[in-house]
Structures are given as C-alpha cells and as structure tokens.
Amino acid sequence: MDCKHCHSVNFHKSGFTRGKQRYKCKDCGRYFVVGDDRTTDKIINTKALCVVFYSLAKASYGMLGKVFDPATAH
Ligand SMILES: [Zn+2]
C-alpha cells in the first residue's frame, strides 16, 4: 500500500478515523486511510458490469445481423 495522494511509502500511523487506521504521509504531509475504498470498489464493479452488458449487446447484435443479413435472407 502507498499514500493515496502522492503514492509514497514513506508514512507513519497517526491515530484512527471512522474506526480505521489513519496514516500521515511524510512526503506530502497529508492524511489518508487504508481500506476506505468503497467508492473505488463501486466504480470497478460498475465498469465490470458495463463490460458484461457491452459483451451481451455485441453478441445480440451479431446474432441479429446473421438472422437479418440481406445476403442470407433470400
Ligand atoms: Zn503522500
């Protein structure tokens, strides 16, 4: 793990916030909390879902293209 702001690994523990370990970065002087990345997880899940839907849509379009292809419809 690294600093969420500057990605430095030069940090030390600095108490707790919202029940989670808080760290203070020695390089940029800012605080960050490890494990508090629900937002990131949500974004990743949404992206994964989009990929699945896109794949399904593409597959469906390909199937429709075969069924309604003018070259094979006569
Ligand atoms: Zn930092």
PDB file of the backbone (N, CA, C, O) and the ligand in Angstrom, with CONECT records:
HET     ZN  A 101       1
ATOM      1  N   MET A   1       0.838  -1.208   0.000  1.00  0.00           N
ATOM      2  CA  MET A   1       0.000   0.000   0.000  1.00  0.00           C
ATOM      3  C   MET A   1       0.875   1.262   0.000  1.00  0.00           C
ATOM      4  O   MET A   1       2.048   1.219   0.374  1.00  0.00           O
ATOM      5  N   ASP A   2       0.288   2.376  -0.422  1.00  0.00           N
ATOM      6  CA  ASP A   2       1.043   3.618  -0.503  1.00  0.00           C
ATOM      7  C   ASP A   2       0.124   4.805  -0.224  1.00  0.00           C
ATOM      8  O   ASP A   2      -1.088   4.656  -0.063  1.00  0.00           O
ATOM      9  N   CYS A   3       0.733   5.975  -0.172  1.00  0.00           N
ATOM     10  CA  CYS A   3      -0.037   7.191   0.091  1.00  0.00           C
ATOM     11  C   CYS A   3      -1.033   7.410  -1.044  1.00  0.00           C
ATOM     12  O   CYS A   3      -0.689   7.293  -2.220  1.00  0.00           O
ATOM     13  N   LYS A   4      -2.286   7.733  -0.670  1.00  0.00           N
ATOM     14  CA  LYS A   4      -3.310   7.906  -1.697  1.00  0.00           C
ATOM     15  C   LYS A   4      -3.120   9.194  -2.471  1.00  0.00           C
ATOM     16  O   LYS A   4      -3.708   9.377  -3.537  1.00  0.00           O
ATOM     17  N   HIS A   5      -2.306  10.081  -1.942  1.00  0.00           N
ATOM     18  CA  HIS A   5      -2.140  11.378  -2.594  1.00  0.00           C
ATOM     19  C   HIS A   5      -0.911  11.407  -3.500  1.00  0.00           C
ATOM     20  O   HIS A   5      -0.985  11.866  -4.640  1.00  0.00           O
ATOM     21  N   CYS A   6       0.221  10.916  -2.989  1.00  0.00           N
ATOM     22  CA  CYS A   6       1.461  11.008  -3.777  1.00  0.00           C
ATOM     23  C   CYS A   6       2.081   9.634  -4.003  1.00  0.00           C
ATOM     24  O   CYS A   6       3.146   9.530  -4.612  1.00  0.00           O
ATOM     25  N   HIS A   7       1.427   8.578  -3.518  1.00  0.00           N
ATOM     26  CA  HIS A   7       1.874   7.189  -3.689  1.00  0.00           C
ATOM     27  C   HIS A   7       3.236   6.920  -3.056  1.00  0.00           C
ATOM     28  O   HIS A   7       3.967   6.025  -3.480  1.00  0.00           O
ATOM     29  N   SER A   8       3.555   7.694  -2.058  1.00  0.00           N
ATOM     30  CA  SER A   8       4.787   7.461  -1.312  1.00  0.00           C
ATOM     31  C   SER A   8       4.560   6.331  -0.308  1.00  0.00           C
ATOM     32  O   SER A   8       3.443   6.117   0.163  1.00  0.00           O
ATOM     33  N   VAL A   9       5.626   5.620   0.007  1.00  0.00           N
ATOM     34  CA  VAL A   9       5.526   4.580   1.037  1.00  0.00           C
ATOM     35  C   VAL A   9       6.161   5.075   2.329  1.00  0.00           C
ATOM     36  O   VAL A   9       6.365   4.309   3.271  1.00  0.00           O
ATOM     37  N   ASN A  10       6.465   6.351   2.356  1.00  0.00           N
ATOM     38  CA  ASN A  10       7.106   6.966   3.496  1.00  0.00           C
ATOM     39  C   ASN A  10       6.046   7.624   4.383  1.00  0.00           C
ATOM     40  O   ASN A  10       5.837   8.835   4.319  1.00  0.00           O
ATOM     41  N   PHE A  11       5.372   6.803   5.222  1.00  0.00           N
ATOM     42  CA  PHE A  11       4.310   7.341   6.083  1.00  0.00           C
ATOM     43  C   PHE A  11       4.328   6.619   7.415  1.00  0.00           C
ATOM     44  O   PHE A  11       4.983   5.588   7.569  1.00  0.00           O
ATOM     45  N   HIS A  12       3.602   7.171   8.379  1.00  0.00           N
ATOM     46  CA  HIS A  12       3.527   6.537   9.695  1.00  0.00           C
ATOM     47  C   HIS A  12       2.105   6.603  10.216  1.00  0.00           C
ATOM     48  O   HIS A  12       1.303   7.420   9.764  1.00  0.00           O
ATOM     49  N   LYS A  13       1.797   5.729  11.176  1.00  0.00           N
ATOM     50  CA  LYS A  13       0.453   5.675  11.748  1.00  0.00           C
ATOM     51  C   LYS A  13       0.157   6.965  12.504  1.00  0.00           C
ATOM     52  O   LYS A  13       1.015   7.515  13.195  1.00  0.00           O
ATOM     53  N   SER A  14      -1.074   7.430  12.355  1.00  0.00           N
ATOM     54  CA  SER A  14      -1.428   8.688  13.001  1.00  0.00           C
ATOM     55  C   SER A  14      -2.862   8.633  13.500  1.00  0.00           C
ATOM     56  O   SER A  14      -3.715   9.410  13.071  1.00  0.00           O
ATOM     57  N   GLY A  15      -3.116   7.695  14.423  1.00  0.00           N
ATOM     58  CA  GLY A  15      -4.433   7.600  15.034  1.00  0.00           C
ATOM     59  C   GLY A  15      -5.463   6.904  14.166  1.00  0.00           C
ATOM     60  O   GLY A  15      -5.133   6.259  13.171  1.00  0.00           O
ATOM     61  N   PHE A  16      -6.722   7.049  14.567  1.00  0.00           N
ATOM     62  CA  PHE A  16      -7.809   6.389  13.855  1.00  0.00           C
ATOM     63  C   PHE A  16      -8.841   7.402  13.424  1.00  0.00           C
ATOM     64  O   PHE A  16      -9.039   8.419  14.089  1.00  0.00           O
ATOM     65  N   THR A  17      -9.495   7.133  12.325  1.00  0.00           N
ATOM     66  CA  THR A  17     -10.606   7.953  11.890  1.00  0.00           C
ATOM     67  C   THR A  17     -11.697   7.031  11.358  1.00  0.00           C
ATOM     68  O   THR A  17     -11.422   6.115  10.583  1.00  0.00           O
ATOM     69  N   ARG A  18     -12.935   7.279  11.777  1.00  0.00           N
ATOM     70  CA  ARG A  18     -14.079   6.434  11.409  1.00  0.00           C
ATOM     71  C   ARG A  18     -13.787   4.953  11.686  1.00  0.00           C
ATOM     72  O   ARG A  18     -14.213   4.074  10.937  1.00  0.00           O
ATOM     73  N   GLY A  19     -13.051   4.695  12.778  1.00  0.00           N
ATOM     74  CA  GLY A  19     -12.762   3.318  13.173  1.00  0.00           C
ATOM     75  C   GLY A  19     -11.695   2.642  12.342  1.00  0.00           C
ATOM     76  O   GLY A  19     -11.485   1.434  12.450  1.00  0.00           O
ATOM     77  N   LYS A  20     -11.023   3.419  11.515  1.00  0.00           N
ATOM     78  CA  LYS A  20      -9.983   2.834  10.669  1.00  0.00           C
ATOM     79  C   LYS A  20      -8.640   3.509  10.913  1.00  0.00           C
ATOM     80  O   LYS A  20      -8.559   4.679  11.286  1.00  0.00           O
ATOM     81  N   GLN A  21      -7.599   2.731  10.690  1.00  0.00           N
ATOM     82  CA  GLN A  21      -6.249   3.256  10.883  1.00  0.00           C
ATOM     83  C   GLN A  21      -5.967   4.405   9.929  1.00  0.00           C
ATOM     84  O   GLN A  21      -6.160   4.302   8.718  1.00  0.00           O
ATOM     85  N   ARG A  22      -5.506   5.495  10.512  1.00  0.00           N
ATOM     86  CA  ARG A  22      -5.171   6.646   9.674  1.00  0.00           C
ATOM     87  C   ARG A  22      -3.651   6.790   9.615  1.00  0.00           C
ATOM     88  O   ARG A  22      -2.959   6.553  10.605  1.00  0.00           O
ATOM     89  N   TYR A  23      -3.154   7.168   8.485  1.00  0.00           N
ATOM     90  CA  TYR A  23      -1.716   7.353   8.297  1.00  0.00           C
ATOM     91  C   TYR A  23      -1.442   8.778   7.863  1.00  0.00           C
ATOM     92  O   TYR A  23      -2.262   9.434   7.221  1.00  0.00           O
ATOM     93  N   LYS A  24      -0.236   9.239   8.246  1.00  0.00           N
ATOM     94  CA  LYS A  24       0.185  10.554   7.765  1.00  0.00           C
ATOM     95  C   LYS A  24       1.407  10.367   6.877  1.00  0.00           C
ATOM     96  O   LYS A  24       2.398   9.753   7.274  1.00  0.00           O
ATOM     97  N   CYS A  25       1.317  10.897   5.689  1.00  0.00           N
ATOM     98  CA  CYS A  25       2.411  10.772   4.728  1.00  0.00           C
ATOM     99  C   CYS A  25       3.517  11.752   5.093  1.00  0.00           C
ATOM    100  O   CYS A  25       3.263  12.932   5.336  1.00  0.00           O
ATOM    101  N   LYS A  26       4.733  11.254   5.129  1.00  0.00           N
ATOM    102  CA  LYS A  26       5.865  12.121   5.466  1.00  0.00           C
ATOM    103  C   LYS A  26       6.305  12.952   4.275  1.00  0.00           C
ATOM    104  O   LYS A  26       6.972  13.975   4.430  1.00  0.00           O
ATOM    105  N   ASP A  27       5.928  12.506   3.090  1.00  0.00           N
ATOM    106  CA  ASP A  27       6.367  13.218   1.884  1.00  0.00           C
ATOM    107  C   ASP A  27       5.455  14.395   1.547  1.00  0.00           C
ATOM    108  O   ASP A  27       5.933  15.500   1.294  1.00  0.00           O
ATOM    109  N   CYS A  28       4.137  14.159   1.544  1.00  0.00           N
ATOM    110  CA  CYS A  28       3.226  15.244   1.179  1.00  0.00           C
ATOM    111  C   CYS A  28       2.520  15.828   2.401  1.00  0.00           C
ATOM    112  O   CYS A  28       1.830  16.842   2.299  1.00  0.00           O
ATOM    113  N   GLY A  29       2.696  15.180   3.566  1.00  0.00           N
ATOM    114  CA  GLY A  29       2.150  15.729   4.806  1.00  0.00           C
ATOM    115  C   GLY A  29       0.648  15.575   4.951  1.00  0.00           C
ATOM    116  O   GLY A  29       0.059  16.146   5.868  1.00  0.00           O
ATOM    117  N   ARG A  30       0.012  14.812   4.060  1.00  0.00           N
ATOM    118  CA  ARG A  30      -1.447  14.652   4.118  1.00  0.00           C
ATOM    119  C   ARG A  30      -1.803  13.334   4.783  1.00  0.00           C
ATOM    120  O   ARG A  30      -0.985  12.418   4.868  1.00  0.00           O
ATOM    121  N   TYR A  31      -3.046  13.257   5.254  1.00  0.00           N
ATOM    122  CA  TYR A  31      -3.535  12.046   5.914  1.00  0.00           C
ATOM    123  C   TYR A  31      -4.306  11.186   4.928  1.00  0.00           C
ATOM    124  O   TYR A  31      -4.928  11.693   3.995  1.00  0.00           O
ATOM    125  N   PHE A  32      -4.259   9.903   5.143  1.00  0.00           N
ATOM    126  CA  PHE A  32      -5.090   9.001   4.341  1.00  0.00           C
ATOM    127  C   PHE A  32      -5.433   7.770   5.164  1.00  0.00           C
ATOM    128  O   PHE A  32      -4.741   7.441   6.127  1.00  0.00           O
ATOM    129  N   VAL A  33      -6.498   7.099   4.781  1.00  0.00           N
ATOM    130  CA  VAL A  33      -6.992   5.926   5.486  1.00  0.00           C
ATOM    131  C   VAL A  33      -6.929   4.732   4.548  1.00  0.00           C
ATOM    132  O   VAL A  33      -7.371   4.805   3.401  1.00  0.00           O
ATOM    133  N   VAL A  34      -6.388   3.655   5.036  1.00  0.00           N
ATOM    134  CA  VAL A  34      -6.276   2.440   4.218  1.00  0.00           C
ATOM    135  C   VAL A  34      -7.522   1.581   4.429  1.00  0.00           C
ATOM    136  O   VAL A  34      -7.990   1.430   5.557  1.00  0.00           O
ATOM    137  N   GLY A  35      -8.041   1.037   3.376  1.00  0.00           N
ATOM    138  CA  GLY A  35      -9.209   0.162   3.473  1.00  0.00           C
ATOM    139  C   GLY A  35     -10.509   0.911   3.289  1.00  0.00           C
ATOM    140  O   GLY A  35     -11.574   0.295   3.249  1.00  0.00           O
ATOM    141  N   ASP A  36     -10.449   2.231   3.175  1.00  0.00           N
ATOM    142  CA  ASP A  36     -11.662   3.018   2.994  1.00  0.00           C
ATOM    143  C   ASP A  36     -11.846   3.320   1.506  1.00  0.00           C
ATOM    144  O   ASP A  36     -11.841   4.477   1.084  1.00  0.00           O
ATOM    145  N   ASP A  37     -12.007   2.258   0.729  1.00  0.00           N
ATOM    146  CA  ASP A  37     -12.064   2.425  -0.721  1.00  0.00           C
ATOM    147  C   ASP A  37     -13.347   1.835  -1.291  1.00  0.00           C
ATOM    148  O   ASP A  37     -13.335   1.180  -2.334  1.00  0.00           O
ATOM    149  N   ARG A  38     -14.459   2.076  -0.589  1.00  0.00           N
ATOM    150  CA  ARG A  38     -15.740   1.561  -1.073  1.00  0.00           C
ATOM    151  C   ARG A  38     -16.106   2.190  -2.401  1.00  0.00           C
ATOM    152  O   ARG A  38     -16.671   1.535  -3.278  1.00  0.00           O
ATOM    153  N   THR A  39     -15.781   3.466  -2.544  1.00  0.00           N
ATOM    154  CA  THR A  39     -16.101   4.175  -3.783  1.00  0.00           C
ATOM    155  C   THR A  39     -15.366   3.542  -4.956  1.00  0.00           C
ATOM    156  O   THR A  39     -15.935   3.346  -6.030  1.00  0.00           O
ATOM    157  N   THR A  40     -14.093   3.224  -4.733  1.00  0.00           N
ATOM    158  CA  THR A  40     -13.292   2.613  -5.786  1.00  0.00           C
ATOM    159  C   THR A  40     -13.884   1.261  -6.174  1.00  0.00           C
ATOM    160  O   THR A  40     -13.983   0.936  -7.357  1.00  0.00           O
ATOM    161  N   ASP A  41     -14.280   0.471  -5.164  1.00  0.00           N
ATOM    162  CA  ASP A  41     -14.880  -0.830  -5.436  1.00  0.00           C
ATOM    163  C   ASP A  41     -16.137  -0.669  -6.285  1.00  0.00           C
ATOM    164  O   ASP A  41     -16.375  -1.432  -7.221  1.00  0.00           O
ATOM    165  N   LYS A  42     -16.933   0.337  -5.939  1.00  0.00           N
ATOM    166  CA  LYS A  42     -18.183   0.557  -6.649  1.00  0.00           C
ATOM    167  C   LYS A  42     -17.902   0.891  -8.104  1.00  0.00           C
ATOM    168  O   LYS A  42     -18.582   0.401  -9.005  1.00  0.00           O
ATOM    169  N   ILE A  43     -16.903   1.722  -8.329  1.00  0.00           N
ATOM    170  CA  ILE A  43     -16.553   2.114  -9.696  1.00  0.00           C
ATOM    171  C   ILE A  43     -16.079   0.892 -10.485  1.00  0.00           C
ATOM    172  O   ILE A  43     -16.456   0.708 -11.642  1.00  0.00           O
ATOM    173  N   ILE A  44     -15.255   0.063  -9.853  1.00  0.00           N
ATOM    174  CA  ILE A  44     -14.743  -1.138 -10.525  1.00  0.00           C
ATOM    175  C   ILE A  44     -15.903  -2.066 -10.874  1.00  0.00           C
ATOM    176  O   ILE A  44     -15.952  -2.607 -11.979  1.00  0.00           O
ATOM    177  N   ASN A  45     -16.840  -2.256  -9.936  1.00  0.00           N
ATOM    178  CA  ASN A  45     -17.989  -3.122 -10.179  1.00  0.00           C
ATOM    179  C   ASN A  45     -18.845  -2.576 -11.322  1.00  0.00           C
ATOM    180  O   ASN A  45     -19.314  -3.337 -12.168  1.00  0.00           O
ATOM    181  N   THR A  46     -19.045  -1.275 -11.343  1.00  0.00           N
ATOM    182  CA  THR A  46     -19.840  -0.661 -12.393  1.00  0.00           C
ATOM    183  C   THR A  46     -19.173  -0.868 -13.742  1.00  0.00           C
ATOM    184  O   THR A  46     -19.838  -1.167 -14.734  1.00  0.00           O
ATOM    185  N   LYS A  47     -17.857  -0.710 -13.774  1.00  0.00           N
ATOM    186  CA  LYS A  47     -17.119  -0.901 -15.015  1.00  0.00           C
ATOM    187  C   LYS A  47     -17.237  -2.346 -15.494  1.00  0.00           C
ATOM    188  O   LYS A  47     -17.449  -2.601 -16.680  1.00  0.00           O
ATOM    189  N   ALA A  48     -17.098  -3.287 -14.561  1.00  0.00           N
ATOM    190  CA  ALA A  48     -17.196  -4.706 -14.894  1.00  0.00           C
ATOM    191  C   ALA A  48     -18.581  -5.003 -15.460  1.00  0.00           C
ATOM    192  O   ALA A  48     -18.723  -5.760 -16.420  1.00  0.00           O
ATOM    193  N   LEU A  49     -19.593  -4.398 -14.854  1.00  0.00           N
ATOM    194  CA  LEU A  49     -20.970  -4.600 -15.297  1.00  0.00           C
ATOM    195  C   LEU A  49     -21.153  -4.055 -16.713  1.00  0.00           C
ATOM    196  O   LEU A  49     -21.816  -4.671 -17.547  1.00  0.00           O
ATOM    197  N   CYS A  50     -20.566  -2.910 -16.964  1.00  0.00           N
ATOM    198  CA  CYS A  50     -20.648  -2.298 -18.291  1.00  0.00           C
ATOM    199  C   CYS A  50     -20.019  -3.218 -19.342  1.00  0.00           C
ATOM    200  O   CYS A  50     -20.559  -3.391 -20.434  1.00  0.00           O
ATOM    201  N   VAL A  51     -18.885  -3.796 -18.999  1.00  0.00           N
ATOM    202  CA  VAL A  51     -18.203  -4.696 -19.929  1.00  0.00           C
ATOM    203  C   VAL A  51     -19.099  -5.891 -20.244  1.00  0.00           C
ATOM    204  O   VAL A  51     -19.196  -6.317 -21.395  1.00  0.00           O
ATOM    205  N   VAL A  52     -19.754  -6.432 -19.209  1.00  0.00           N
ATOM    206  CA  VAL A  52     -20.644  -7.582 -19.391  1.00  0.00           C
ATOM    207  C   VAL A  52     -21.807  -7.206 -20.297  1.00  0.00           C
ATOM    208  O   VAL A  52     -22.138  -7.939 -21.229  1.00  0.00           O
ATOM    209  N   PHE A  53     -22.427  -6.054 -20.022  1.00  0.00           N
ATOM    210  CA  PHE A  53     -23.566  -5.608 -20.827  1.00  0.00           C
ATOM    211  C   PHE A  53     -23.148  -5.341 -22.270  1.00  0.00           C
ATOM    212  O   PHE A  53     -23.873  -5.656 -23.214  1.00  0.00           O
ATOM    213  N   TYR A  54     -21.963  -4.755 -22.417  1.00  0.00           N
ATOM    214  CA  TYR A  54     -21.470  -4.452 -23.747  1.00  0.00           C
ATOM    215  C   TYR A  54     -21.247  -5.748 -24.535  1.00  0.00           C
ATOM    216  O   TYR A  54     -21.575  -5.836 -25.718  1.00  0.00           O
ATOM    217  N   SER A  55     -20.682  -6.750 -23.851  1.00  0.00           N
ATOM    218  CA  SER A  55     -20.438  -8.036 -24.499  1.00  0.00           C
ATOM    219  C   SER A  55     -21.756  -8.675 -24.916  1.00  0.00           C
ATOM    220  O   SER A  55     -21.870  -9.214 -26.017  1.00  0.00           O
ATOM    221  N   LEU A  56     -22.742  -8.616 -24.042  1.00  0.00           N
ATOM    222  CA  LEU A  56     -24.051  -9.198 -24.338  1.00  0.00           C
ATOM    223  C   LEU A  56     -24.695  -8.475 -25.522  1.00  0.00           C
ATOM    224  O   LEU A  56     -25.249  -9.100 -26.426  1.00  0.00           O
ATOM    225  N   ALA A  57     -24.609  -7.147 -25.494  1.00  0.00           N
ATOM    226  CA  ALA A  57     -25.207  -6.353 -26.557  1.00  0.00           C
ATOM    227  C   ALA A  57     -24.539  -6.669 -27.888  1.00  0.00           C
ATOM    228  O   ALA A  57     -25.205  -6.795 -28.916  1.00  0.00           O
ATOM    229  N   LYS A  58     -23.233  -6.792 -27.857  1.00  0.00           N
ATOM    230  CA  LYS A  58     -22.465  -7.093 -29.056  1.00  0.00           C
ATOM    231  C   LYS A  58     -22.851  -8.476 -29.602  1.00  0.00           C
ATOM    232  O   LYS A  58     -23.033  -8.655 -30.806  1.00  0.00           O
ATOM    233  N   ALA A  59     -22.970  -9.439 -28.691  1.00  0.00           N
ATOM    234  CA  ALA A  59     -23.343 -10.795 -29.084  1.00  0.00           C
ATOM    235  C   ALA A  59     -24.740 -10.791 -29.703  1.00  0.00           C
ATOM    236  O   ALA A  59     -24.977 -11.443 -30.720  1.00  0.00           O
ATOM    237  N   SER A  60     -25.661 -10.053 -29.082  1.00  0.00           N
ATOM    238  CA  SER A  60     -27.027  -9.985 -29.595  1.00  0.00           C
ATOM    239  C   SER A  60     -27.047  -9.338 -30.963  1.00  0.00           C
ATOM    240  O   SER A  60     -27.752  -9.789 -31.865  1.00  0.00           O
ATOM    241  N   TYR A  61     -26.264  -8.275 -31.113  1.00  0.00           N
ATOM    242  CA  TYR A  61     -26.217  -7.572 -32.393  1.00  0.00           C
ATOM    243  C   TYR A  61     -25.667  -8.489 -33.488  1.00  0.00           C
ATOM    244  O   TYR A  61     -26.160  -8.505 -34.616  1.00  0.00           O
ATOM    245  N   GLY A  62     -24.630  -9.251 -33.122  1.00  0.00           N
ATOM    246  CA  GLY A  62     -24.049 -10.179 -34.083  1.00  0.00           C
ATOM    247  C   GLY A  62     -25.059 -11.233 -34.509  1.00  0.00           C
ATOM    248  O   GLY A  62     -25.120 -11.609 -35.680  1.00  0.00           O
ATOM    249  N   MET A  63     -25.855 -11.710 -33.547  1.00  0.00           N
ATOM    250  CA  MET A  63     -26.868 -12.727 -33.830  1.00  0.00           C
ATOM    251  C   MET A  63     -27.951 -12.158 -34.744  1.00  0.00           C
ATOM    252  O   MET A  63     -28.373 -12.804 -35.703  1.00  0.00           O
ATOM    253  N   LEU A  64     -28.402 -10.913 -34.426  1.00  0.00           N
ATOM    254  CA  LEU A  64     -29.425 -10.262 -35.247  1.00  0.00           C
ATOM    255  C   LEU A  64     -28.905 -10.039 -36.653  1.00  0.00           C
ATOM    256  O   LEU A  64     -29.632 -10.188 -37.636  1.00  0.00           O
ATOM    257  N   GLY A  65     -27.622  -9.677 -36.730  1.00  0.00           N
ATOM    258  CA  GLY A  65     -27.015  -9.451 -38.030  1.00  0.00           C
ATOM    259  C   GLY A  65     -27.067 -10.690 -38.887  1.00  0.00           C
ATOM    260  O   GLY A  65     -27.296 -10.598 -40.093  1.00  0.00           O
ATOM    261  N   LYS A  66     -26.859 -11.849 -38.290  1.00  0.00           N
ATOM    262  CA  LYS A  66     -26.909 -13.109 -39.029  1.00  0.00           C
ATOM    263  C   LYS A  66     -28.322 -13.438 -39.465  1.00  0.00           C
ATOM    264  O   LYS A  66     -28.564 -13.874 -40.591  1.00  0.00           O
ATOM    265  N   VAL A  67     -29.272 -13.213 -38.525  1.00  0.00           N
ATOM    266  CA  VAL A  67     -30.666 -13.549 -38.811  1.00  0.00           C
ATOM    267  C   VAL A  67     -31.226 -12.647 -39.906  1.00  0.00           C
ATOM    268  O   VAL A  67     -31.937 -13.106 -40.800  1.00  0.00           O
ATOM    269  N   PHE A  68     -30.892 -11.337 -39.823  1.00  0.00           N
ATOM    270  CA  PHE A  68     -31.472 -10.374 -40.774  1.00  0.00           C
ATOM    271  C   PHE A  68     -30.473  -9.926 -41.834  1.00  0.00           C
ATOM    272  O   PHE A  68     -30.635  -8.874 -42.452  1.00  0.00           O
ATOM    273  N   ASP A  69     -29.468 -10.717 -42.028  1.00  0.00           N
ATOM    274  CA  ASP A  69     -28.472 -10.359 -43.051  1.00  0.00           C
ATOM    275  C   ASP A  69     -29.094 -10.492 -44.440  1.00  0.00           C
ATOM    276  O   ASP A  69     -29.542 -11.581 -44.797  1.00  0.00           O
ATOM    277  N   PRO A  70     -29.136  -9.430 -45.227  1.00  0.00           N
ATOM    278  CA  PRO A  70     -29.763  -9.464 -46.559  1.00  0.00           C
ATOM    279  C   PRO A  70     -29.124 -10.525 -47.475  1.00  0.00           C
ATOM    280  O   PRO A  70     -29.785 -11.076 -48.355  1.00  0.00           O
ATOM    281  N   ALA A  71     -27.848 -10.794 -47.256  1.00  0.00           N
ATOM    282  CA  ALA A  71     -27.150 -11.740 -48.137  1.00  0.00           C
ATOM    283  C   ALA A  71     -27.630 -13.169 -47.932  1.00  0.00           C
ATOM    284  O   ALA A  71     -27.564 -13.988 -48.849  1.00  0.00           O
ATOM    285  N   THR A  72     -28.114 -13.471 -46.730  1.00  0.00           N
ATOM    286  CA  THR A  72     -28.536 -14.835 -46.449  1.00  0.00           C
ATOM    287  C   THR A  72     -30.062 -14.931 -46.351  1.00  0.00           C
ATOM    288  O   THR A  72     -30.585 -15.992 -46.011  1.00  0.00           O
ATOM    289  N   ALA A  73     -30.785 -13.844 -46.642  1.00  0.00           N
ATOM    290  CA  ALA A  73     -32.226 -13.825 -46.419  1.00  0.00           C
ATOM    291  C   ALA A  73     -33.023 -14.222 -47.663  1.00  0.00           C
ATOM    292  O   ALA A  73     -34.250 -14.306 -47.603  1.00  0.00           O
ATOM    293  N   HIS A  74     -32.363 -14.460 -48.764  1.00  0.00           N
ATOM    294  CA  HIS A  74     -33.109 -14.748 -49.978  1.00  0.00           C
ATOM    295  C   HIS A  74     -33.236 -16.234 -50.264  1.00  0.00           C
ATOM    296  O   HIS A  74     -33.844 -16.621 -51.261  1.00  0.00           O
TER     297      HIS A  74
HETATM  298 ZN    ZN A 101       1.794  11.443   0.288  1.00  0.00          ZN2+
END
